[in-house]
């Protein structure tokens, strides 16, 4: 009878251990999916926001030209010249009219072509049920962004209409690099899940062997503690990823007799005058900072800021208009208005056009 009871107890322990390991694996798997999907959606939404900013900036510049009654053909030609032959590997912009005709594109062969009715769809990242036909969205002239699913590939796209015209800007972003980031993230999360699951399982196994008197309540508590530990570590990993792409970086600048924080993403331009470095934000607020332009530029996002000259760093958000200056230079007009002229020399012309075309 004692041998039978002992055998029964051993079997119950094995069943209990198996159930705990299976439940632990299920908790890890669920936590992994929650964190991975959250990180994936966050990265995709951030990329949509970048595409939105690019499309809106170009749309705003063209709108100003339209308001001034500039020749439409001249506006289209200038936009085409600024984006022609630029790389489409990572991101690029193009322009359609309300009939779906391609007016501007880095690849000249696509100019003049009209979108087919079943060309593609735009799918919302936050709600997969929200799907819009791409040509229909172009015709409706409404701002919209998300995943554009083509037969050959999938990209992120954002449409921004140009007020006062029947044009609409499309900003395209290749998600191949983003998929690589997500694949690496998934590998790390899977590895963490397996290591934690195996280590937790081994801990429980040895703990049960050395503590036969442990009851089910204590086992449940250990299981809960291990799960929370794993979930918190994954949350920390997700937070770390978010911080790397944060746009809330700021500088501590001088404003009168006080120190004031200046968010980098609100800066319109930075310039030096009489050996003093001035920061002008998008609300035309002026501050000074005890840093050189070289030091500041190193900490700026090069996709949003351009070293226009030895004395000026320019933000894409501040560009109001770009004019020809002489035969080999460009003059940038900003809002708010810059107290010094911003001239792009012939040596920086190609680099500036590529940068402005991407923004």
Residue pairs with C-beta under 8 A, 6 or more apart in sequence:
13 208
13 212
16 208
16 216
16 219
17 204
17 205
17 208
20 204
20 219
20 223
21 197
21 201
21 204
23 223
24 197
24 200
24 201
24 204
24 223
24 226
24 227
25 197
27 223
27 227
27 230
28 193
28 196
28 197
28 227
28 230
29 193
31 193
31 227
31 230
31 231
31 234
32 189
32 190
32 193
32 234
35 189
35 231
35 234
35 235
35 237
35 238
36 185
36 186
36 189
38 238
39 182
39 185
39 238
39 241
40 182
40 185
41 125
41 126
42 238
42 241
42 242
43 178
43 181
43 182
43 241
43 245
44 125
44 147
44 156
44 175
44 178
45 125
45 126
46 245
47 156
47 173
47 175
47 178
48 125
48 145
48 146
48 156
48 158
50 91
50 173
50 303
51 91
51 145
51 156
51 157
51 158
51 171
51 172
51 173
52 143
52 145
52 158
52 160
52 171
53 316
53 317
53 359
54 91
54 93
54 158
54 171
54 358
54 359
55 93
55 158
55 159
55 160
55 169
55 170
55 171
56 160
57 316
57 317
57 319
57 359
58 79
58 93
58 160
58 169
58 171
58 359
59 160
59 161
59 162
59 163
59 169
61 319
61 320
61 321
61 322
62 75
62 79
62 162
62 165
62 167
62 169
63 162
63 163
63 164
63 165
64 320
64 321
65 75
65 321
66 72
66 75
66 162
66 163
66 164
66 165
67 164
72 165
76 95
76 103
76 104
79 95
79 104
80 103
80 104
80 105
80 111
82 353
82 356
82 357
83 92
83 93
83 94
83 104
83 105
83 106
83 357
84 106
84 108
85 106
86 92
86 106
86 354
86 357
86 358
87 106
88 106
88 107
88 172
88 174
89 174
90 173
90 174
90 177
91 171
91 172
91 173
91 174
91 358
92 106
92 171
92 172
92 357
92 358
93 104
93 169
93 170
93 171
93 172
93 357
93 358
94 102
94 103
94 104
94 105
94 106
94 110
94 169
94 170
94 172
95 102
95 103
95 104
95 105
95 162
95 167
95 168
95 169
95 170
96 102
96 103
96 115
96 138
96 167
96 168
96 170
97 103
97 166
97 167
97 168
98 138
98 139
98 141
98 166
98 168
99 114
99 139
100 114
100 115
100 135
100 138
100 139
101 112
101 113
101 114
101 115
102 110
102 111
102 112
102 113
102 114
102 115
103 111
103 167
104 111
105 111
115 134
115 135
115 138
116 135
117 133
117 135
118 133
119 133
119 134
119 135
120 133
120 134
120 148
120 149
120 150
121 131
121 132
121 133
121 134
121 148
121 149
122 131
122 132
122 133
122 134
122 137
122 144
122 145
122 146
122 147
122 148
122 157
122 159
123 130
123 131
123 132
123 146
123 147
123 148
123 149
124 130
124 131
124 146
125 146
125 147
130 146
132 144
132 146
134 148
134 157
137 144
137 159
138 159
138 168
138 170
141 161
141 166
141 168
142 159
142 161
143 158
143 159
143 160
143 161
144 158
144 159
145 156
145 157
145 158
145 159
146 156
146 157
147 154
147 155
147 156
147 157
147 175
148 154
148 155
148 156
148 157
148 172
154 175
155 172
155 173
155 174
155 175
156 172
156 173
156 175
156 178
157 170
157 171
157 172
157 173
158 170
158 171
159 168
159 169
159 170
160 168
160 169
160 171
161 167
161 168
161 169
162 168
162 169
185 241
188 237
189 234
189 237
192 230
192 233
192 234
192 237
193 230
196 226
196 229
196 230
196 233
200 226
200 230
203 222
203 226
204 219
204 222
204 223
207 214
207 222
208 214
208 219
247 264
247 265
248 263
248 265
249 263
249 264
249 265
249 299
250 261
250 262
250 263
250 264
251 261
251 262
251 264
251 279
251 289
251 291
251 296
252 259
252 260
252 261
252 262
252 289
253 259
253 260
253 261
253 262
253 279
253 287
253 288
253 289
254 260
254 287
254 288
254 289
254 290
255 285
255 286
255 287
255 288
260 287
262 279
262 281
262 287
262 289
264 299
264 300
264 301
265 304
266 281
266 282
266 283
267 279
267 280
267 281
267 282
267 305
267 315
268 280
268 281
268 282
268 284
268 315
268 317
268 318
268 334
268 335
268 336
269 280
269 312
269 313
269 314
269 315
269 318
269 334
269 338
269 342
270 277
270 278
270 279
270 280
270 293
270 296
270 312
270 313
271 277
271 278
271 280
271 311
271 312
271 313
271 338
271 339
271 340
272 278
272 292
272 293
272 311
273 311
273 339
273 340
276 288
277 288
277 289
277 290
277 291
277 292
277 293
277 296
278 286
278 287
278 288
279 286
279 287
279 288
279 289
280 286
280 336
280 338
281 287
282 315
282 317
282 318
282 336
283 336
284 336
289 296
293 307
293 310
293 311
293 312
293 313
296 313
297 305
297 307
297 313
300 313
303 355
303 358
303 359
304 315
304 316
304 317
304 359
305 313
305 314
305 315
305 316
306 313
306 314
306 316
306 351
306 352
306 355
306 356
307 313
307 314
307 348
308 314
308 332
308 342
308 343
308 344
308 348
308 352
309 342
309 343
309 344
309 345
309 348
311 340
312 338
312 340
312 342
314 332
314 334
314 342
316 355
316 356
316 359
318 334
318 335
318 336
319 332
319 333
319 334
319 356
319 359
320 333
320 334
320 335
321 332
321 333
322 330
322 331
322 332
322 333
322 356
323 330
323 331
323 332
323 333
324 330
324 331
325 331
325 343
325 344
328 345
328 346
328 349
329 343
329 344
329 345
329 346
329 349
330 343
330 344
330 349
330 352
331 341
331 342
331 343
331 344
332 342
332 343
332 344
333 342
334 342
344 352
